[in-house]
Structure formats: structure tokens, C-alpha cells
């Protein structure tokens, strides 16, 4: 794995760390490809029960590396194919976002600093966000004459509602942590010095939990976003039958009767 993304798997918890601190973890091609590939690795690995996505330095991720981007635009324009530069959406941003949102295990974003553009999009796609009190969010896209990508057109309205999402996309600005918490973007705000510990603790709790049930919860939430009540009730029935047949459900019920704490196996 490239040094731009660090990967560590410990007792079911995969920690993925963006590691271009000198560039505020801006997304160059190397980082995007490494992040896409390591997320897929975590999603496919049965030993991984939860994922923590975080970053080194003073930023979580400021989005596209515009220094690299402007060079690629100039090269592509000279070849008469400027549109090819934006293939990064299909090749990188879309698979990264889908893997975060759709993997059958919970993903925690430990947002240590500014999350802008696609960086914000990746945080929005996570299931839970632990945010340092010095961090901020910014959609940024309109500021560089672009539209939303990295799933923001889908995730942000679901987090804060379509009217507020339109406001933040049409008039991008820095959203500090207190407002982010009020809007529903930040699930938990902690002192910056405690971010690494708190985010890891949240992710560890999920890694020790009933993984199959978490997968069903993710699936049910995604399904209900695009379906009506009757269809969502049918999906809940389908998923509950599956969850009820899991080994973790049996363990939980037996532990409850014995007044013990369950020790889940993740299956």
C-alpha cells in the first residue's frame, strides 16, 4: 500500500489513514487510487468488522489536489480532451464513496481538521462522524465552478435536508463544528487533542459489536431512502429474518437471560 494511505488491522478494526499532511491530504491520483483500493480490501476482508477513516496532520482532506488538477487540465486541453480529466469522478470518487456507504460493516470518520469538497463527501458517506472541535466542513464545489461529486448530492440532503443542502452547495462556506453538530453533520464533537482516542473508541465499540446486524441496518437505511413505507416494511421483514438467524442474535439473547454482557462474533 502506498505511503499516501496507511492501513492497519487490529482485532477486527481496520484503520485507514490519509497521509499527505504537507498538502492537507489533497487528493492526487496516487492517494485516490490507494484509498479506493484499500477501502475495497477492507470491505471484502471477513476479518474486518468496522473501519475507521481518518487522516494525519491538520486537515482531514481538502478535496481534489488543484495543483495536480490544473496541470492535467492544461495537458488535456492541449490534446483536445479536457473532459478526460473529470474521469476521476467515475474512476475514483464514485467507487470510494460507494464502498464507504455500501460495505456491510460500519465506517467511522474521524475528522481531525478541515473536510472540503470530496473530503467532505467521504466523511458524509460514513456511518458516523467523530469531529475535532477545531475541524470544519465546506462543500467547496461551486467555488471552483463545479457541481457536487463524491456522493454529496445524495448524502448531504439525507443528513440535513434538501433546503439546507442547497444552501451549502450554492453558497459554500466554512461550517464550524458547533453548526455541524446542530445541522446533523457531526455525530460527536470532541476536543482536538482527544480526537484520535475518541474516534478509535467509537470504531472499536462497533468492531466488537454485531457486525451482521450493523450491515442490515445500513442496508435498511439506504433502501428506505428510495422506497415507500410498504416496501420498507417488507425490507425490514427480510432483513430481520436474516438477523434473527445470526449467531450474534442467539448470543445476545442468551446473554440477556443470564444478565451477562454478550461477546459478539460478528456473524
Phi and psi in degrees as a GROMACS rama.xvg file:
@    title "Ramachandran Plot"
@    xaxis  label "Phi"
@    yaxis  label "Psi"
@TYPE xy
-62.3649  151.879  UNK-2
-66.4018  -15.4838  UNK-3
-69.3699  -18.572  UNK-4
-134.868  126.074  UNK-5
-100.751  145.548  UNK-6
-135.783  132.523  UNK-7
-142.272  132.243  UNK-8
-117.702  118.662  UNK-9
-134.224  113.126  UNK-10
49.4325  48.6745  UNK-11
89.2643  -10.2967  UNK-12
-104.411  117.518  UNK-13
-95.2157  120.909  UNK-14
-104.916  120.053  UNK-15
-112.65  121.8  UNK-16
-122.306  119.221  UNK-17
-68.4021  133.113  UNK-18
-137.2  58.2985  UNK-19
-125.273  61.2835  UNK-20
-60.1502  -32.6264  UNK-21
-66.3827  -22.624  UNK-22
-110.348  18.5842  UNK-23
56.799  35.4994  UNK-24
56.3102  35.9161  UNK-25
-61.5643  147.027  UNK-26
-90.2094  91.3782  UNK-27
-87.4966  175.554  UNK-28
-60.3618  -41.9894  UNK-29
-60.0572  -46.2608  UNK-30
-66.9463  -42.586  UNK-31
-61.811  -43.5289  UNK-32
-67.6023  -39.6699  UNK-33
-66.1819  -42.7912  UNK-34
-65.4329  -44.7767  UNK-35
-56.2772  -45.8467  UNK-36
-71.4856  -39.3066  UNK-37
-74.4108  -31.7106  UNK-38
-64.6765  -41.8995  UNK-39
-63.2829  -38.7909  UNK-40
-59.6819  -46.775  UNK-41
-64.6169  -39.8827  UNK-42
-64.1476  -37.0371  UNK-43
-87.632  -14.4719  UNK-44
-83.8084  115.053  UNK-45
-64.5083  -16.9312  UNK-46
-76.3865  -16.4742  UNK-47
-89.1181  123.724  UNK-48
-111.377  -14.7265  UNK-49
-160.043  157.902  UNK-50
-127.686  135.962  UNK-51
-111.917  119.629  UNK-52
-107.191  117.158  UNK-53
-144.718  -165.803  UNK-54
-153.914  160.291  UNK-55
-95.9004  159.414  UNK-56
85.4636  -159.32  UNK-57
-96.2722  2.11181  UNK-58
-130.365  149.201  UNK-59
-76.0879  -57.4932  UNK-60
-174.476  125.465  UNK-61
-91.331  10.1225  UNK-62
91.3691  -156.682  UNK-63
-53.5695  137.374  UNK-64
-73.3123  100.619  UNK-65
-72.0653  -24.0954  UNK-66
-65.7055  -45.6596  UNK-67
-67.7106  -39.117  UNK-68
-61.4021  -44.6805  UNK-69
-67.4789  -32.5494  UNK-70
-65.708  -43.9387  UNK-71
-65.9166  -37.4973  UNK-72
-61.5624  -43.5106  UNK-73
-64.5657  -42.8693  UNK-74
-64.5956  -42.8652  UNK-75
-68.3061  -37.7321  UNK-76
-63.3313  -38.6065  UNK-77
-65.1956  -25.5684  UNK-78
-95.6185  1.74795  UNK-79
74.9101  22.6311  UNK-80
-137.487  53.7162  UNK-81
-58.6907  -30.4736  UNK-82
-65.3108  -21.5319  UNK-83
-63.9576  -27.2235  UNK-84
-60.897  -35.0084  UNK-85
-78.409  2.12087  UNK-86
-64.0044  -11.9776  UNK-87
-60.3844  -27.1771  UNK-88
-62.2519  -50.0158  UNK-89
-70.4792  -39.668  UNK-90
-81.9542  -28.6936  UNK-91
-122.972  -60.4699  UNK-92
-63.6505  -44.1193  UNK-93
-62.8364  -50.3751  UNK-94
-65.6947  -33.183  UNK-95
-62.9355  -49.6563  UNK-96
-63.7774  -44.458  UNK-97
-65.0644  -37.9897  UNK-98
-66.6023  -41.5768  UNK-99
-60.2575  -49.0956  UNK-100
-74.7973  -31.8704  UNK-101
-104.672  -11.2445  UNK-102
-60.7921  142.826  UNK-103
-81.1554  47.4481  UNK-104
-159.542  149.572  UNK-105
-71.9364  144.675  UNK-106
-120.705  124.807  UNK-107
-105.544  130.735  UNK-108
-98.1133  120.438  UNK-109
-96.9054  94.6136  UNK-110
-88.5183  101.6  UNK-111
-87.5147  -15.3697  UNK-112
-162.847  -155.931  UNK-113
-59.3959  135.481  UNK-114
-123.243  111.276  UNK-115
-129.349  152.233  UNK-116
55.1041  -128.907  UNK-117
-62.1748  -28.6534  UNK-118
-61.504  -42.4926  UNK-119
-64.5508  -40.2777  UNK-120
-59.5746  -41.4695  UNK-121
-65.3412  -39.1901  UNK-122
-65.7942  -40.6441  UNK-123
-64.2015  -31.4026  UNK-124
-74.3615  -18.4965  UNK-125
-68.7422  161.942  UNK-126
-81.6643  -21.7311  UNK-127
-154.977  138.368  UNK-128
-121.952  118.474  UNK-129
-101.995  123.116  UNK-130
-124.325  131.607  UNK-131
-67.625  145.697  UNK-132
-69.1073  -7.76946  UNK-133
-99.9668  0.0573867  UNK-134
-82.0165  172.441  UNK-135
-157.371  164.904  UNK-136
-125.443  147.301  UNK-137
-153.523  126.467  UNK-138
-68.1723  -38.6702  UNK-139
69.3746  -25.1994  UNK-140
-56.7026  -50.2093  UNK-141
-63.033  -26.3432  UNK-142
-64.5296  -22.5887  UNK-143
-116.412  26.9751  UNK-144
59.9053  41.2315  UNK-145
-125.901  164.042  UNK-146
-96.3923  175.803  UNK-147
-66.7178  142.471  UNK-148
-138.963  -165.098  UNK-149
51.6155  31.0238  UNK-150
81.1319  2.51171  UNK-151
-61.96  -33.5337  UNK-152
-64.9673  -19.5641  UNK-153
-100.877  -44.9467  UNK-154
-75.4757  -43.5116  UNK-155
-64.4252  -45.367  UNK-156
-60.5234  -31.972  UNK-157
-71.3724  -29.1712  UNK-158
-79.5546  -41.8814  UNK-159
-127.725  -2.04674  UNK-160
97.0833  151.892  UNK-161
-65.7201  -35.9796  UNK-162
-66.8096  -46.2912  UNK-163
-67.6842  -36.3169  UNK-164
-62.581  -42.8903  UNK-165
-61.4674  -40.2207  UNK-166
-60.1288  -47.2919  UNK-167
-71.3855  -27.0289  UNK-168
-82.4251  -39.2491  UNK-169
-76.5495  -31.4054  UNK-170
-127.366  70.6217  UNK-171
-61.8127  138.956  UNK-172
-156.67  170.134  UNK-173
-79.9456  122.083  UNK-174
-100.478  107.389  UNK-175
-72.2006  168.503  UNK-176
-64.6893  -37.0499  UNK-177
-64.297  -43.5012  UNK-178
-66.91  -38.5636  UNK-179
-60.1438  -38.3567  UNK-180
-68.5514  -42.2879  UNK-181
-64.3634  -37.2049  UNK-182
-72.8377  -25.3245  UNK-183
102.31  8.43459  UNK-184
-76.7799  -45.316  UNK-185
-94.2562  121.055  UNK-186
-76.8359  -35.3349  UNK-187
-147.849  130.71  UNK-188
-110.966  130.201  UNK-189
-132.844  157.857  UNK-190
-55.7886  142.512  UNK-191
-54.0625  -39.1368  UNK-192
-65.9319  -18.7563  UNK-193
-104.917  0.883756  UNK-194
-58.314  -50.0184  UNK-195
-59.7103  -44.394  UNK-196
-67.0949  -45.7646  UNK-197
-68.5361  -42.7608  UNK-198
-63.8506  -41.1524  UNK-199
-65.0845  -36.356  UNK-200
-66.8072  -41.5614  UNK-201
-63.0725  -47.0653  UNK-202
-64.9785  -37.5905  UNK-203
-64.16  -40.7359  UNK-204
-59.775  -40.9737  UNK-205
-69.7469  -39.047  UNK-206
-63.1681  -28.4093  UNK-207
-88.8374  -0.417424  UNK-208
-94.131  -169.921  UNK-209
-79.7432  90.4136  UNK-210
-56.1282  -43.3783  UNK-211
-63.9486  -37.0822  UNK-212
-66.6126  -40.6462  UNK-213
-61.8906  -40.4221  UNK-214
-61.4839  -41.0605  UNK-215
-66.7774  -38.2901  UNK-216
-62.109  -46.0984  UNK-217
-59.5405  -44.1509  UNK-218
-65.0612  -40.2885  UNK-219
-68.1001  -38.3617  UNK-220
-66.2054  -43.3379  UNK-221
-65.1793  -40.0024  UNK-222
-65.1613  -45.8123  UNK-223
-65.6937  -22.8635  UNK-224
-65.5872  -21.3844  UNK-225
-123.625  11.357  UNK-226
-136.48  160.98  UNK-227
-80.6444  -179.075  UNK-228
-62.0731  -47.8312  UNK-229
-60.5451  -44.6741  UNK-230
-67.1648  -36.9709  UNK-231
-68.6713  -36.1437  UNK-232
-64.6115  -40.1007  UNK-233
-64.8172  -39.261  UNK-234
-65.0592  -41.167  UNK-235
-59.3618  -41.6801  UNK-236
-60.7534  -47.1476  UNK-237
-59.4008  -46.9223  UNK-238
-71.3498  -33.6428  UNK-239
-70.4805  -34.3207  UNK-240
-60.6687  -43.8167  UNK-241
-64.2127  -46.3714  UNK-242
-64.6584  -37.536  UNK-243
-66.3454  -20.7027  UNK-244
-91.1745  0.000439923  UNK-245
-77.5495  155.421  UNK-246
-66.9241  -35.2108  UNK-247
-63.2146  -35.8991  UNK-248
-64.0393  -44.3322  UNK-249
-60.7444  -44.0101  UNK-250
-61.1535  -42.4964  UNK-251
-65.2945  -42.8018  UNK-252
-66.2088  -44.2593  UNK-253
-62.5251  -40.3799  UNK-254
-66.4277  -38.061  UNK-255
-62.1889  -46.0076  UNK-256
-62.4057  -37.445  UNK-257
-84.6045  -2.3465  UNK-258
58.0158  42.6455  UNK-259
-115.821  164.536  UNK-260
-86.2725  126.995  UNK-261
-69.8558  147.149  UNK-262
-116.837  99.7875  UNK-263
-75.3391  151.113  UNK-264
-104.107  -11.6979  UNK-265
82.6715  22.639  UNK-266
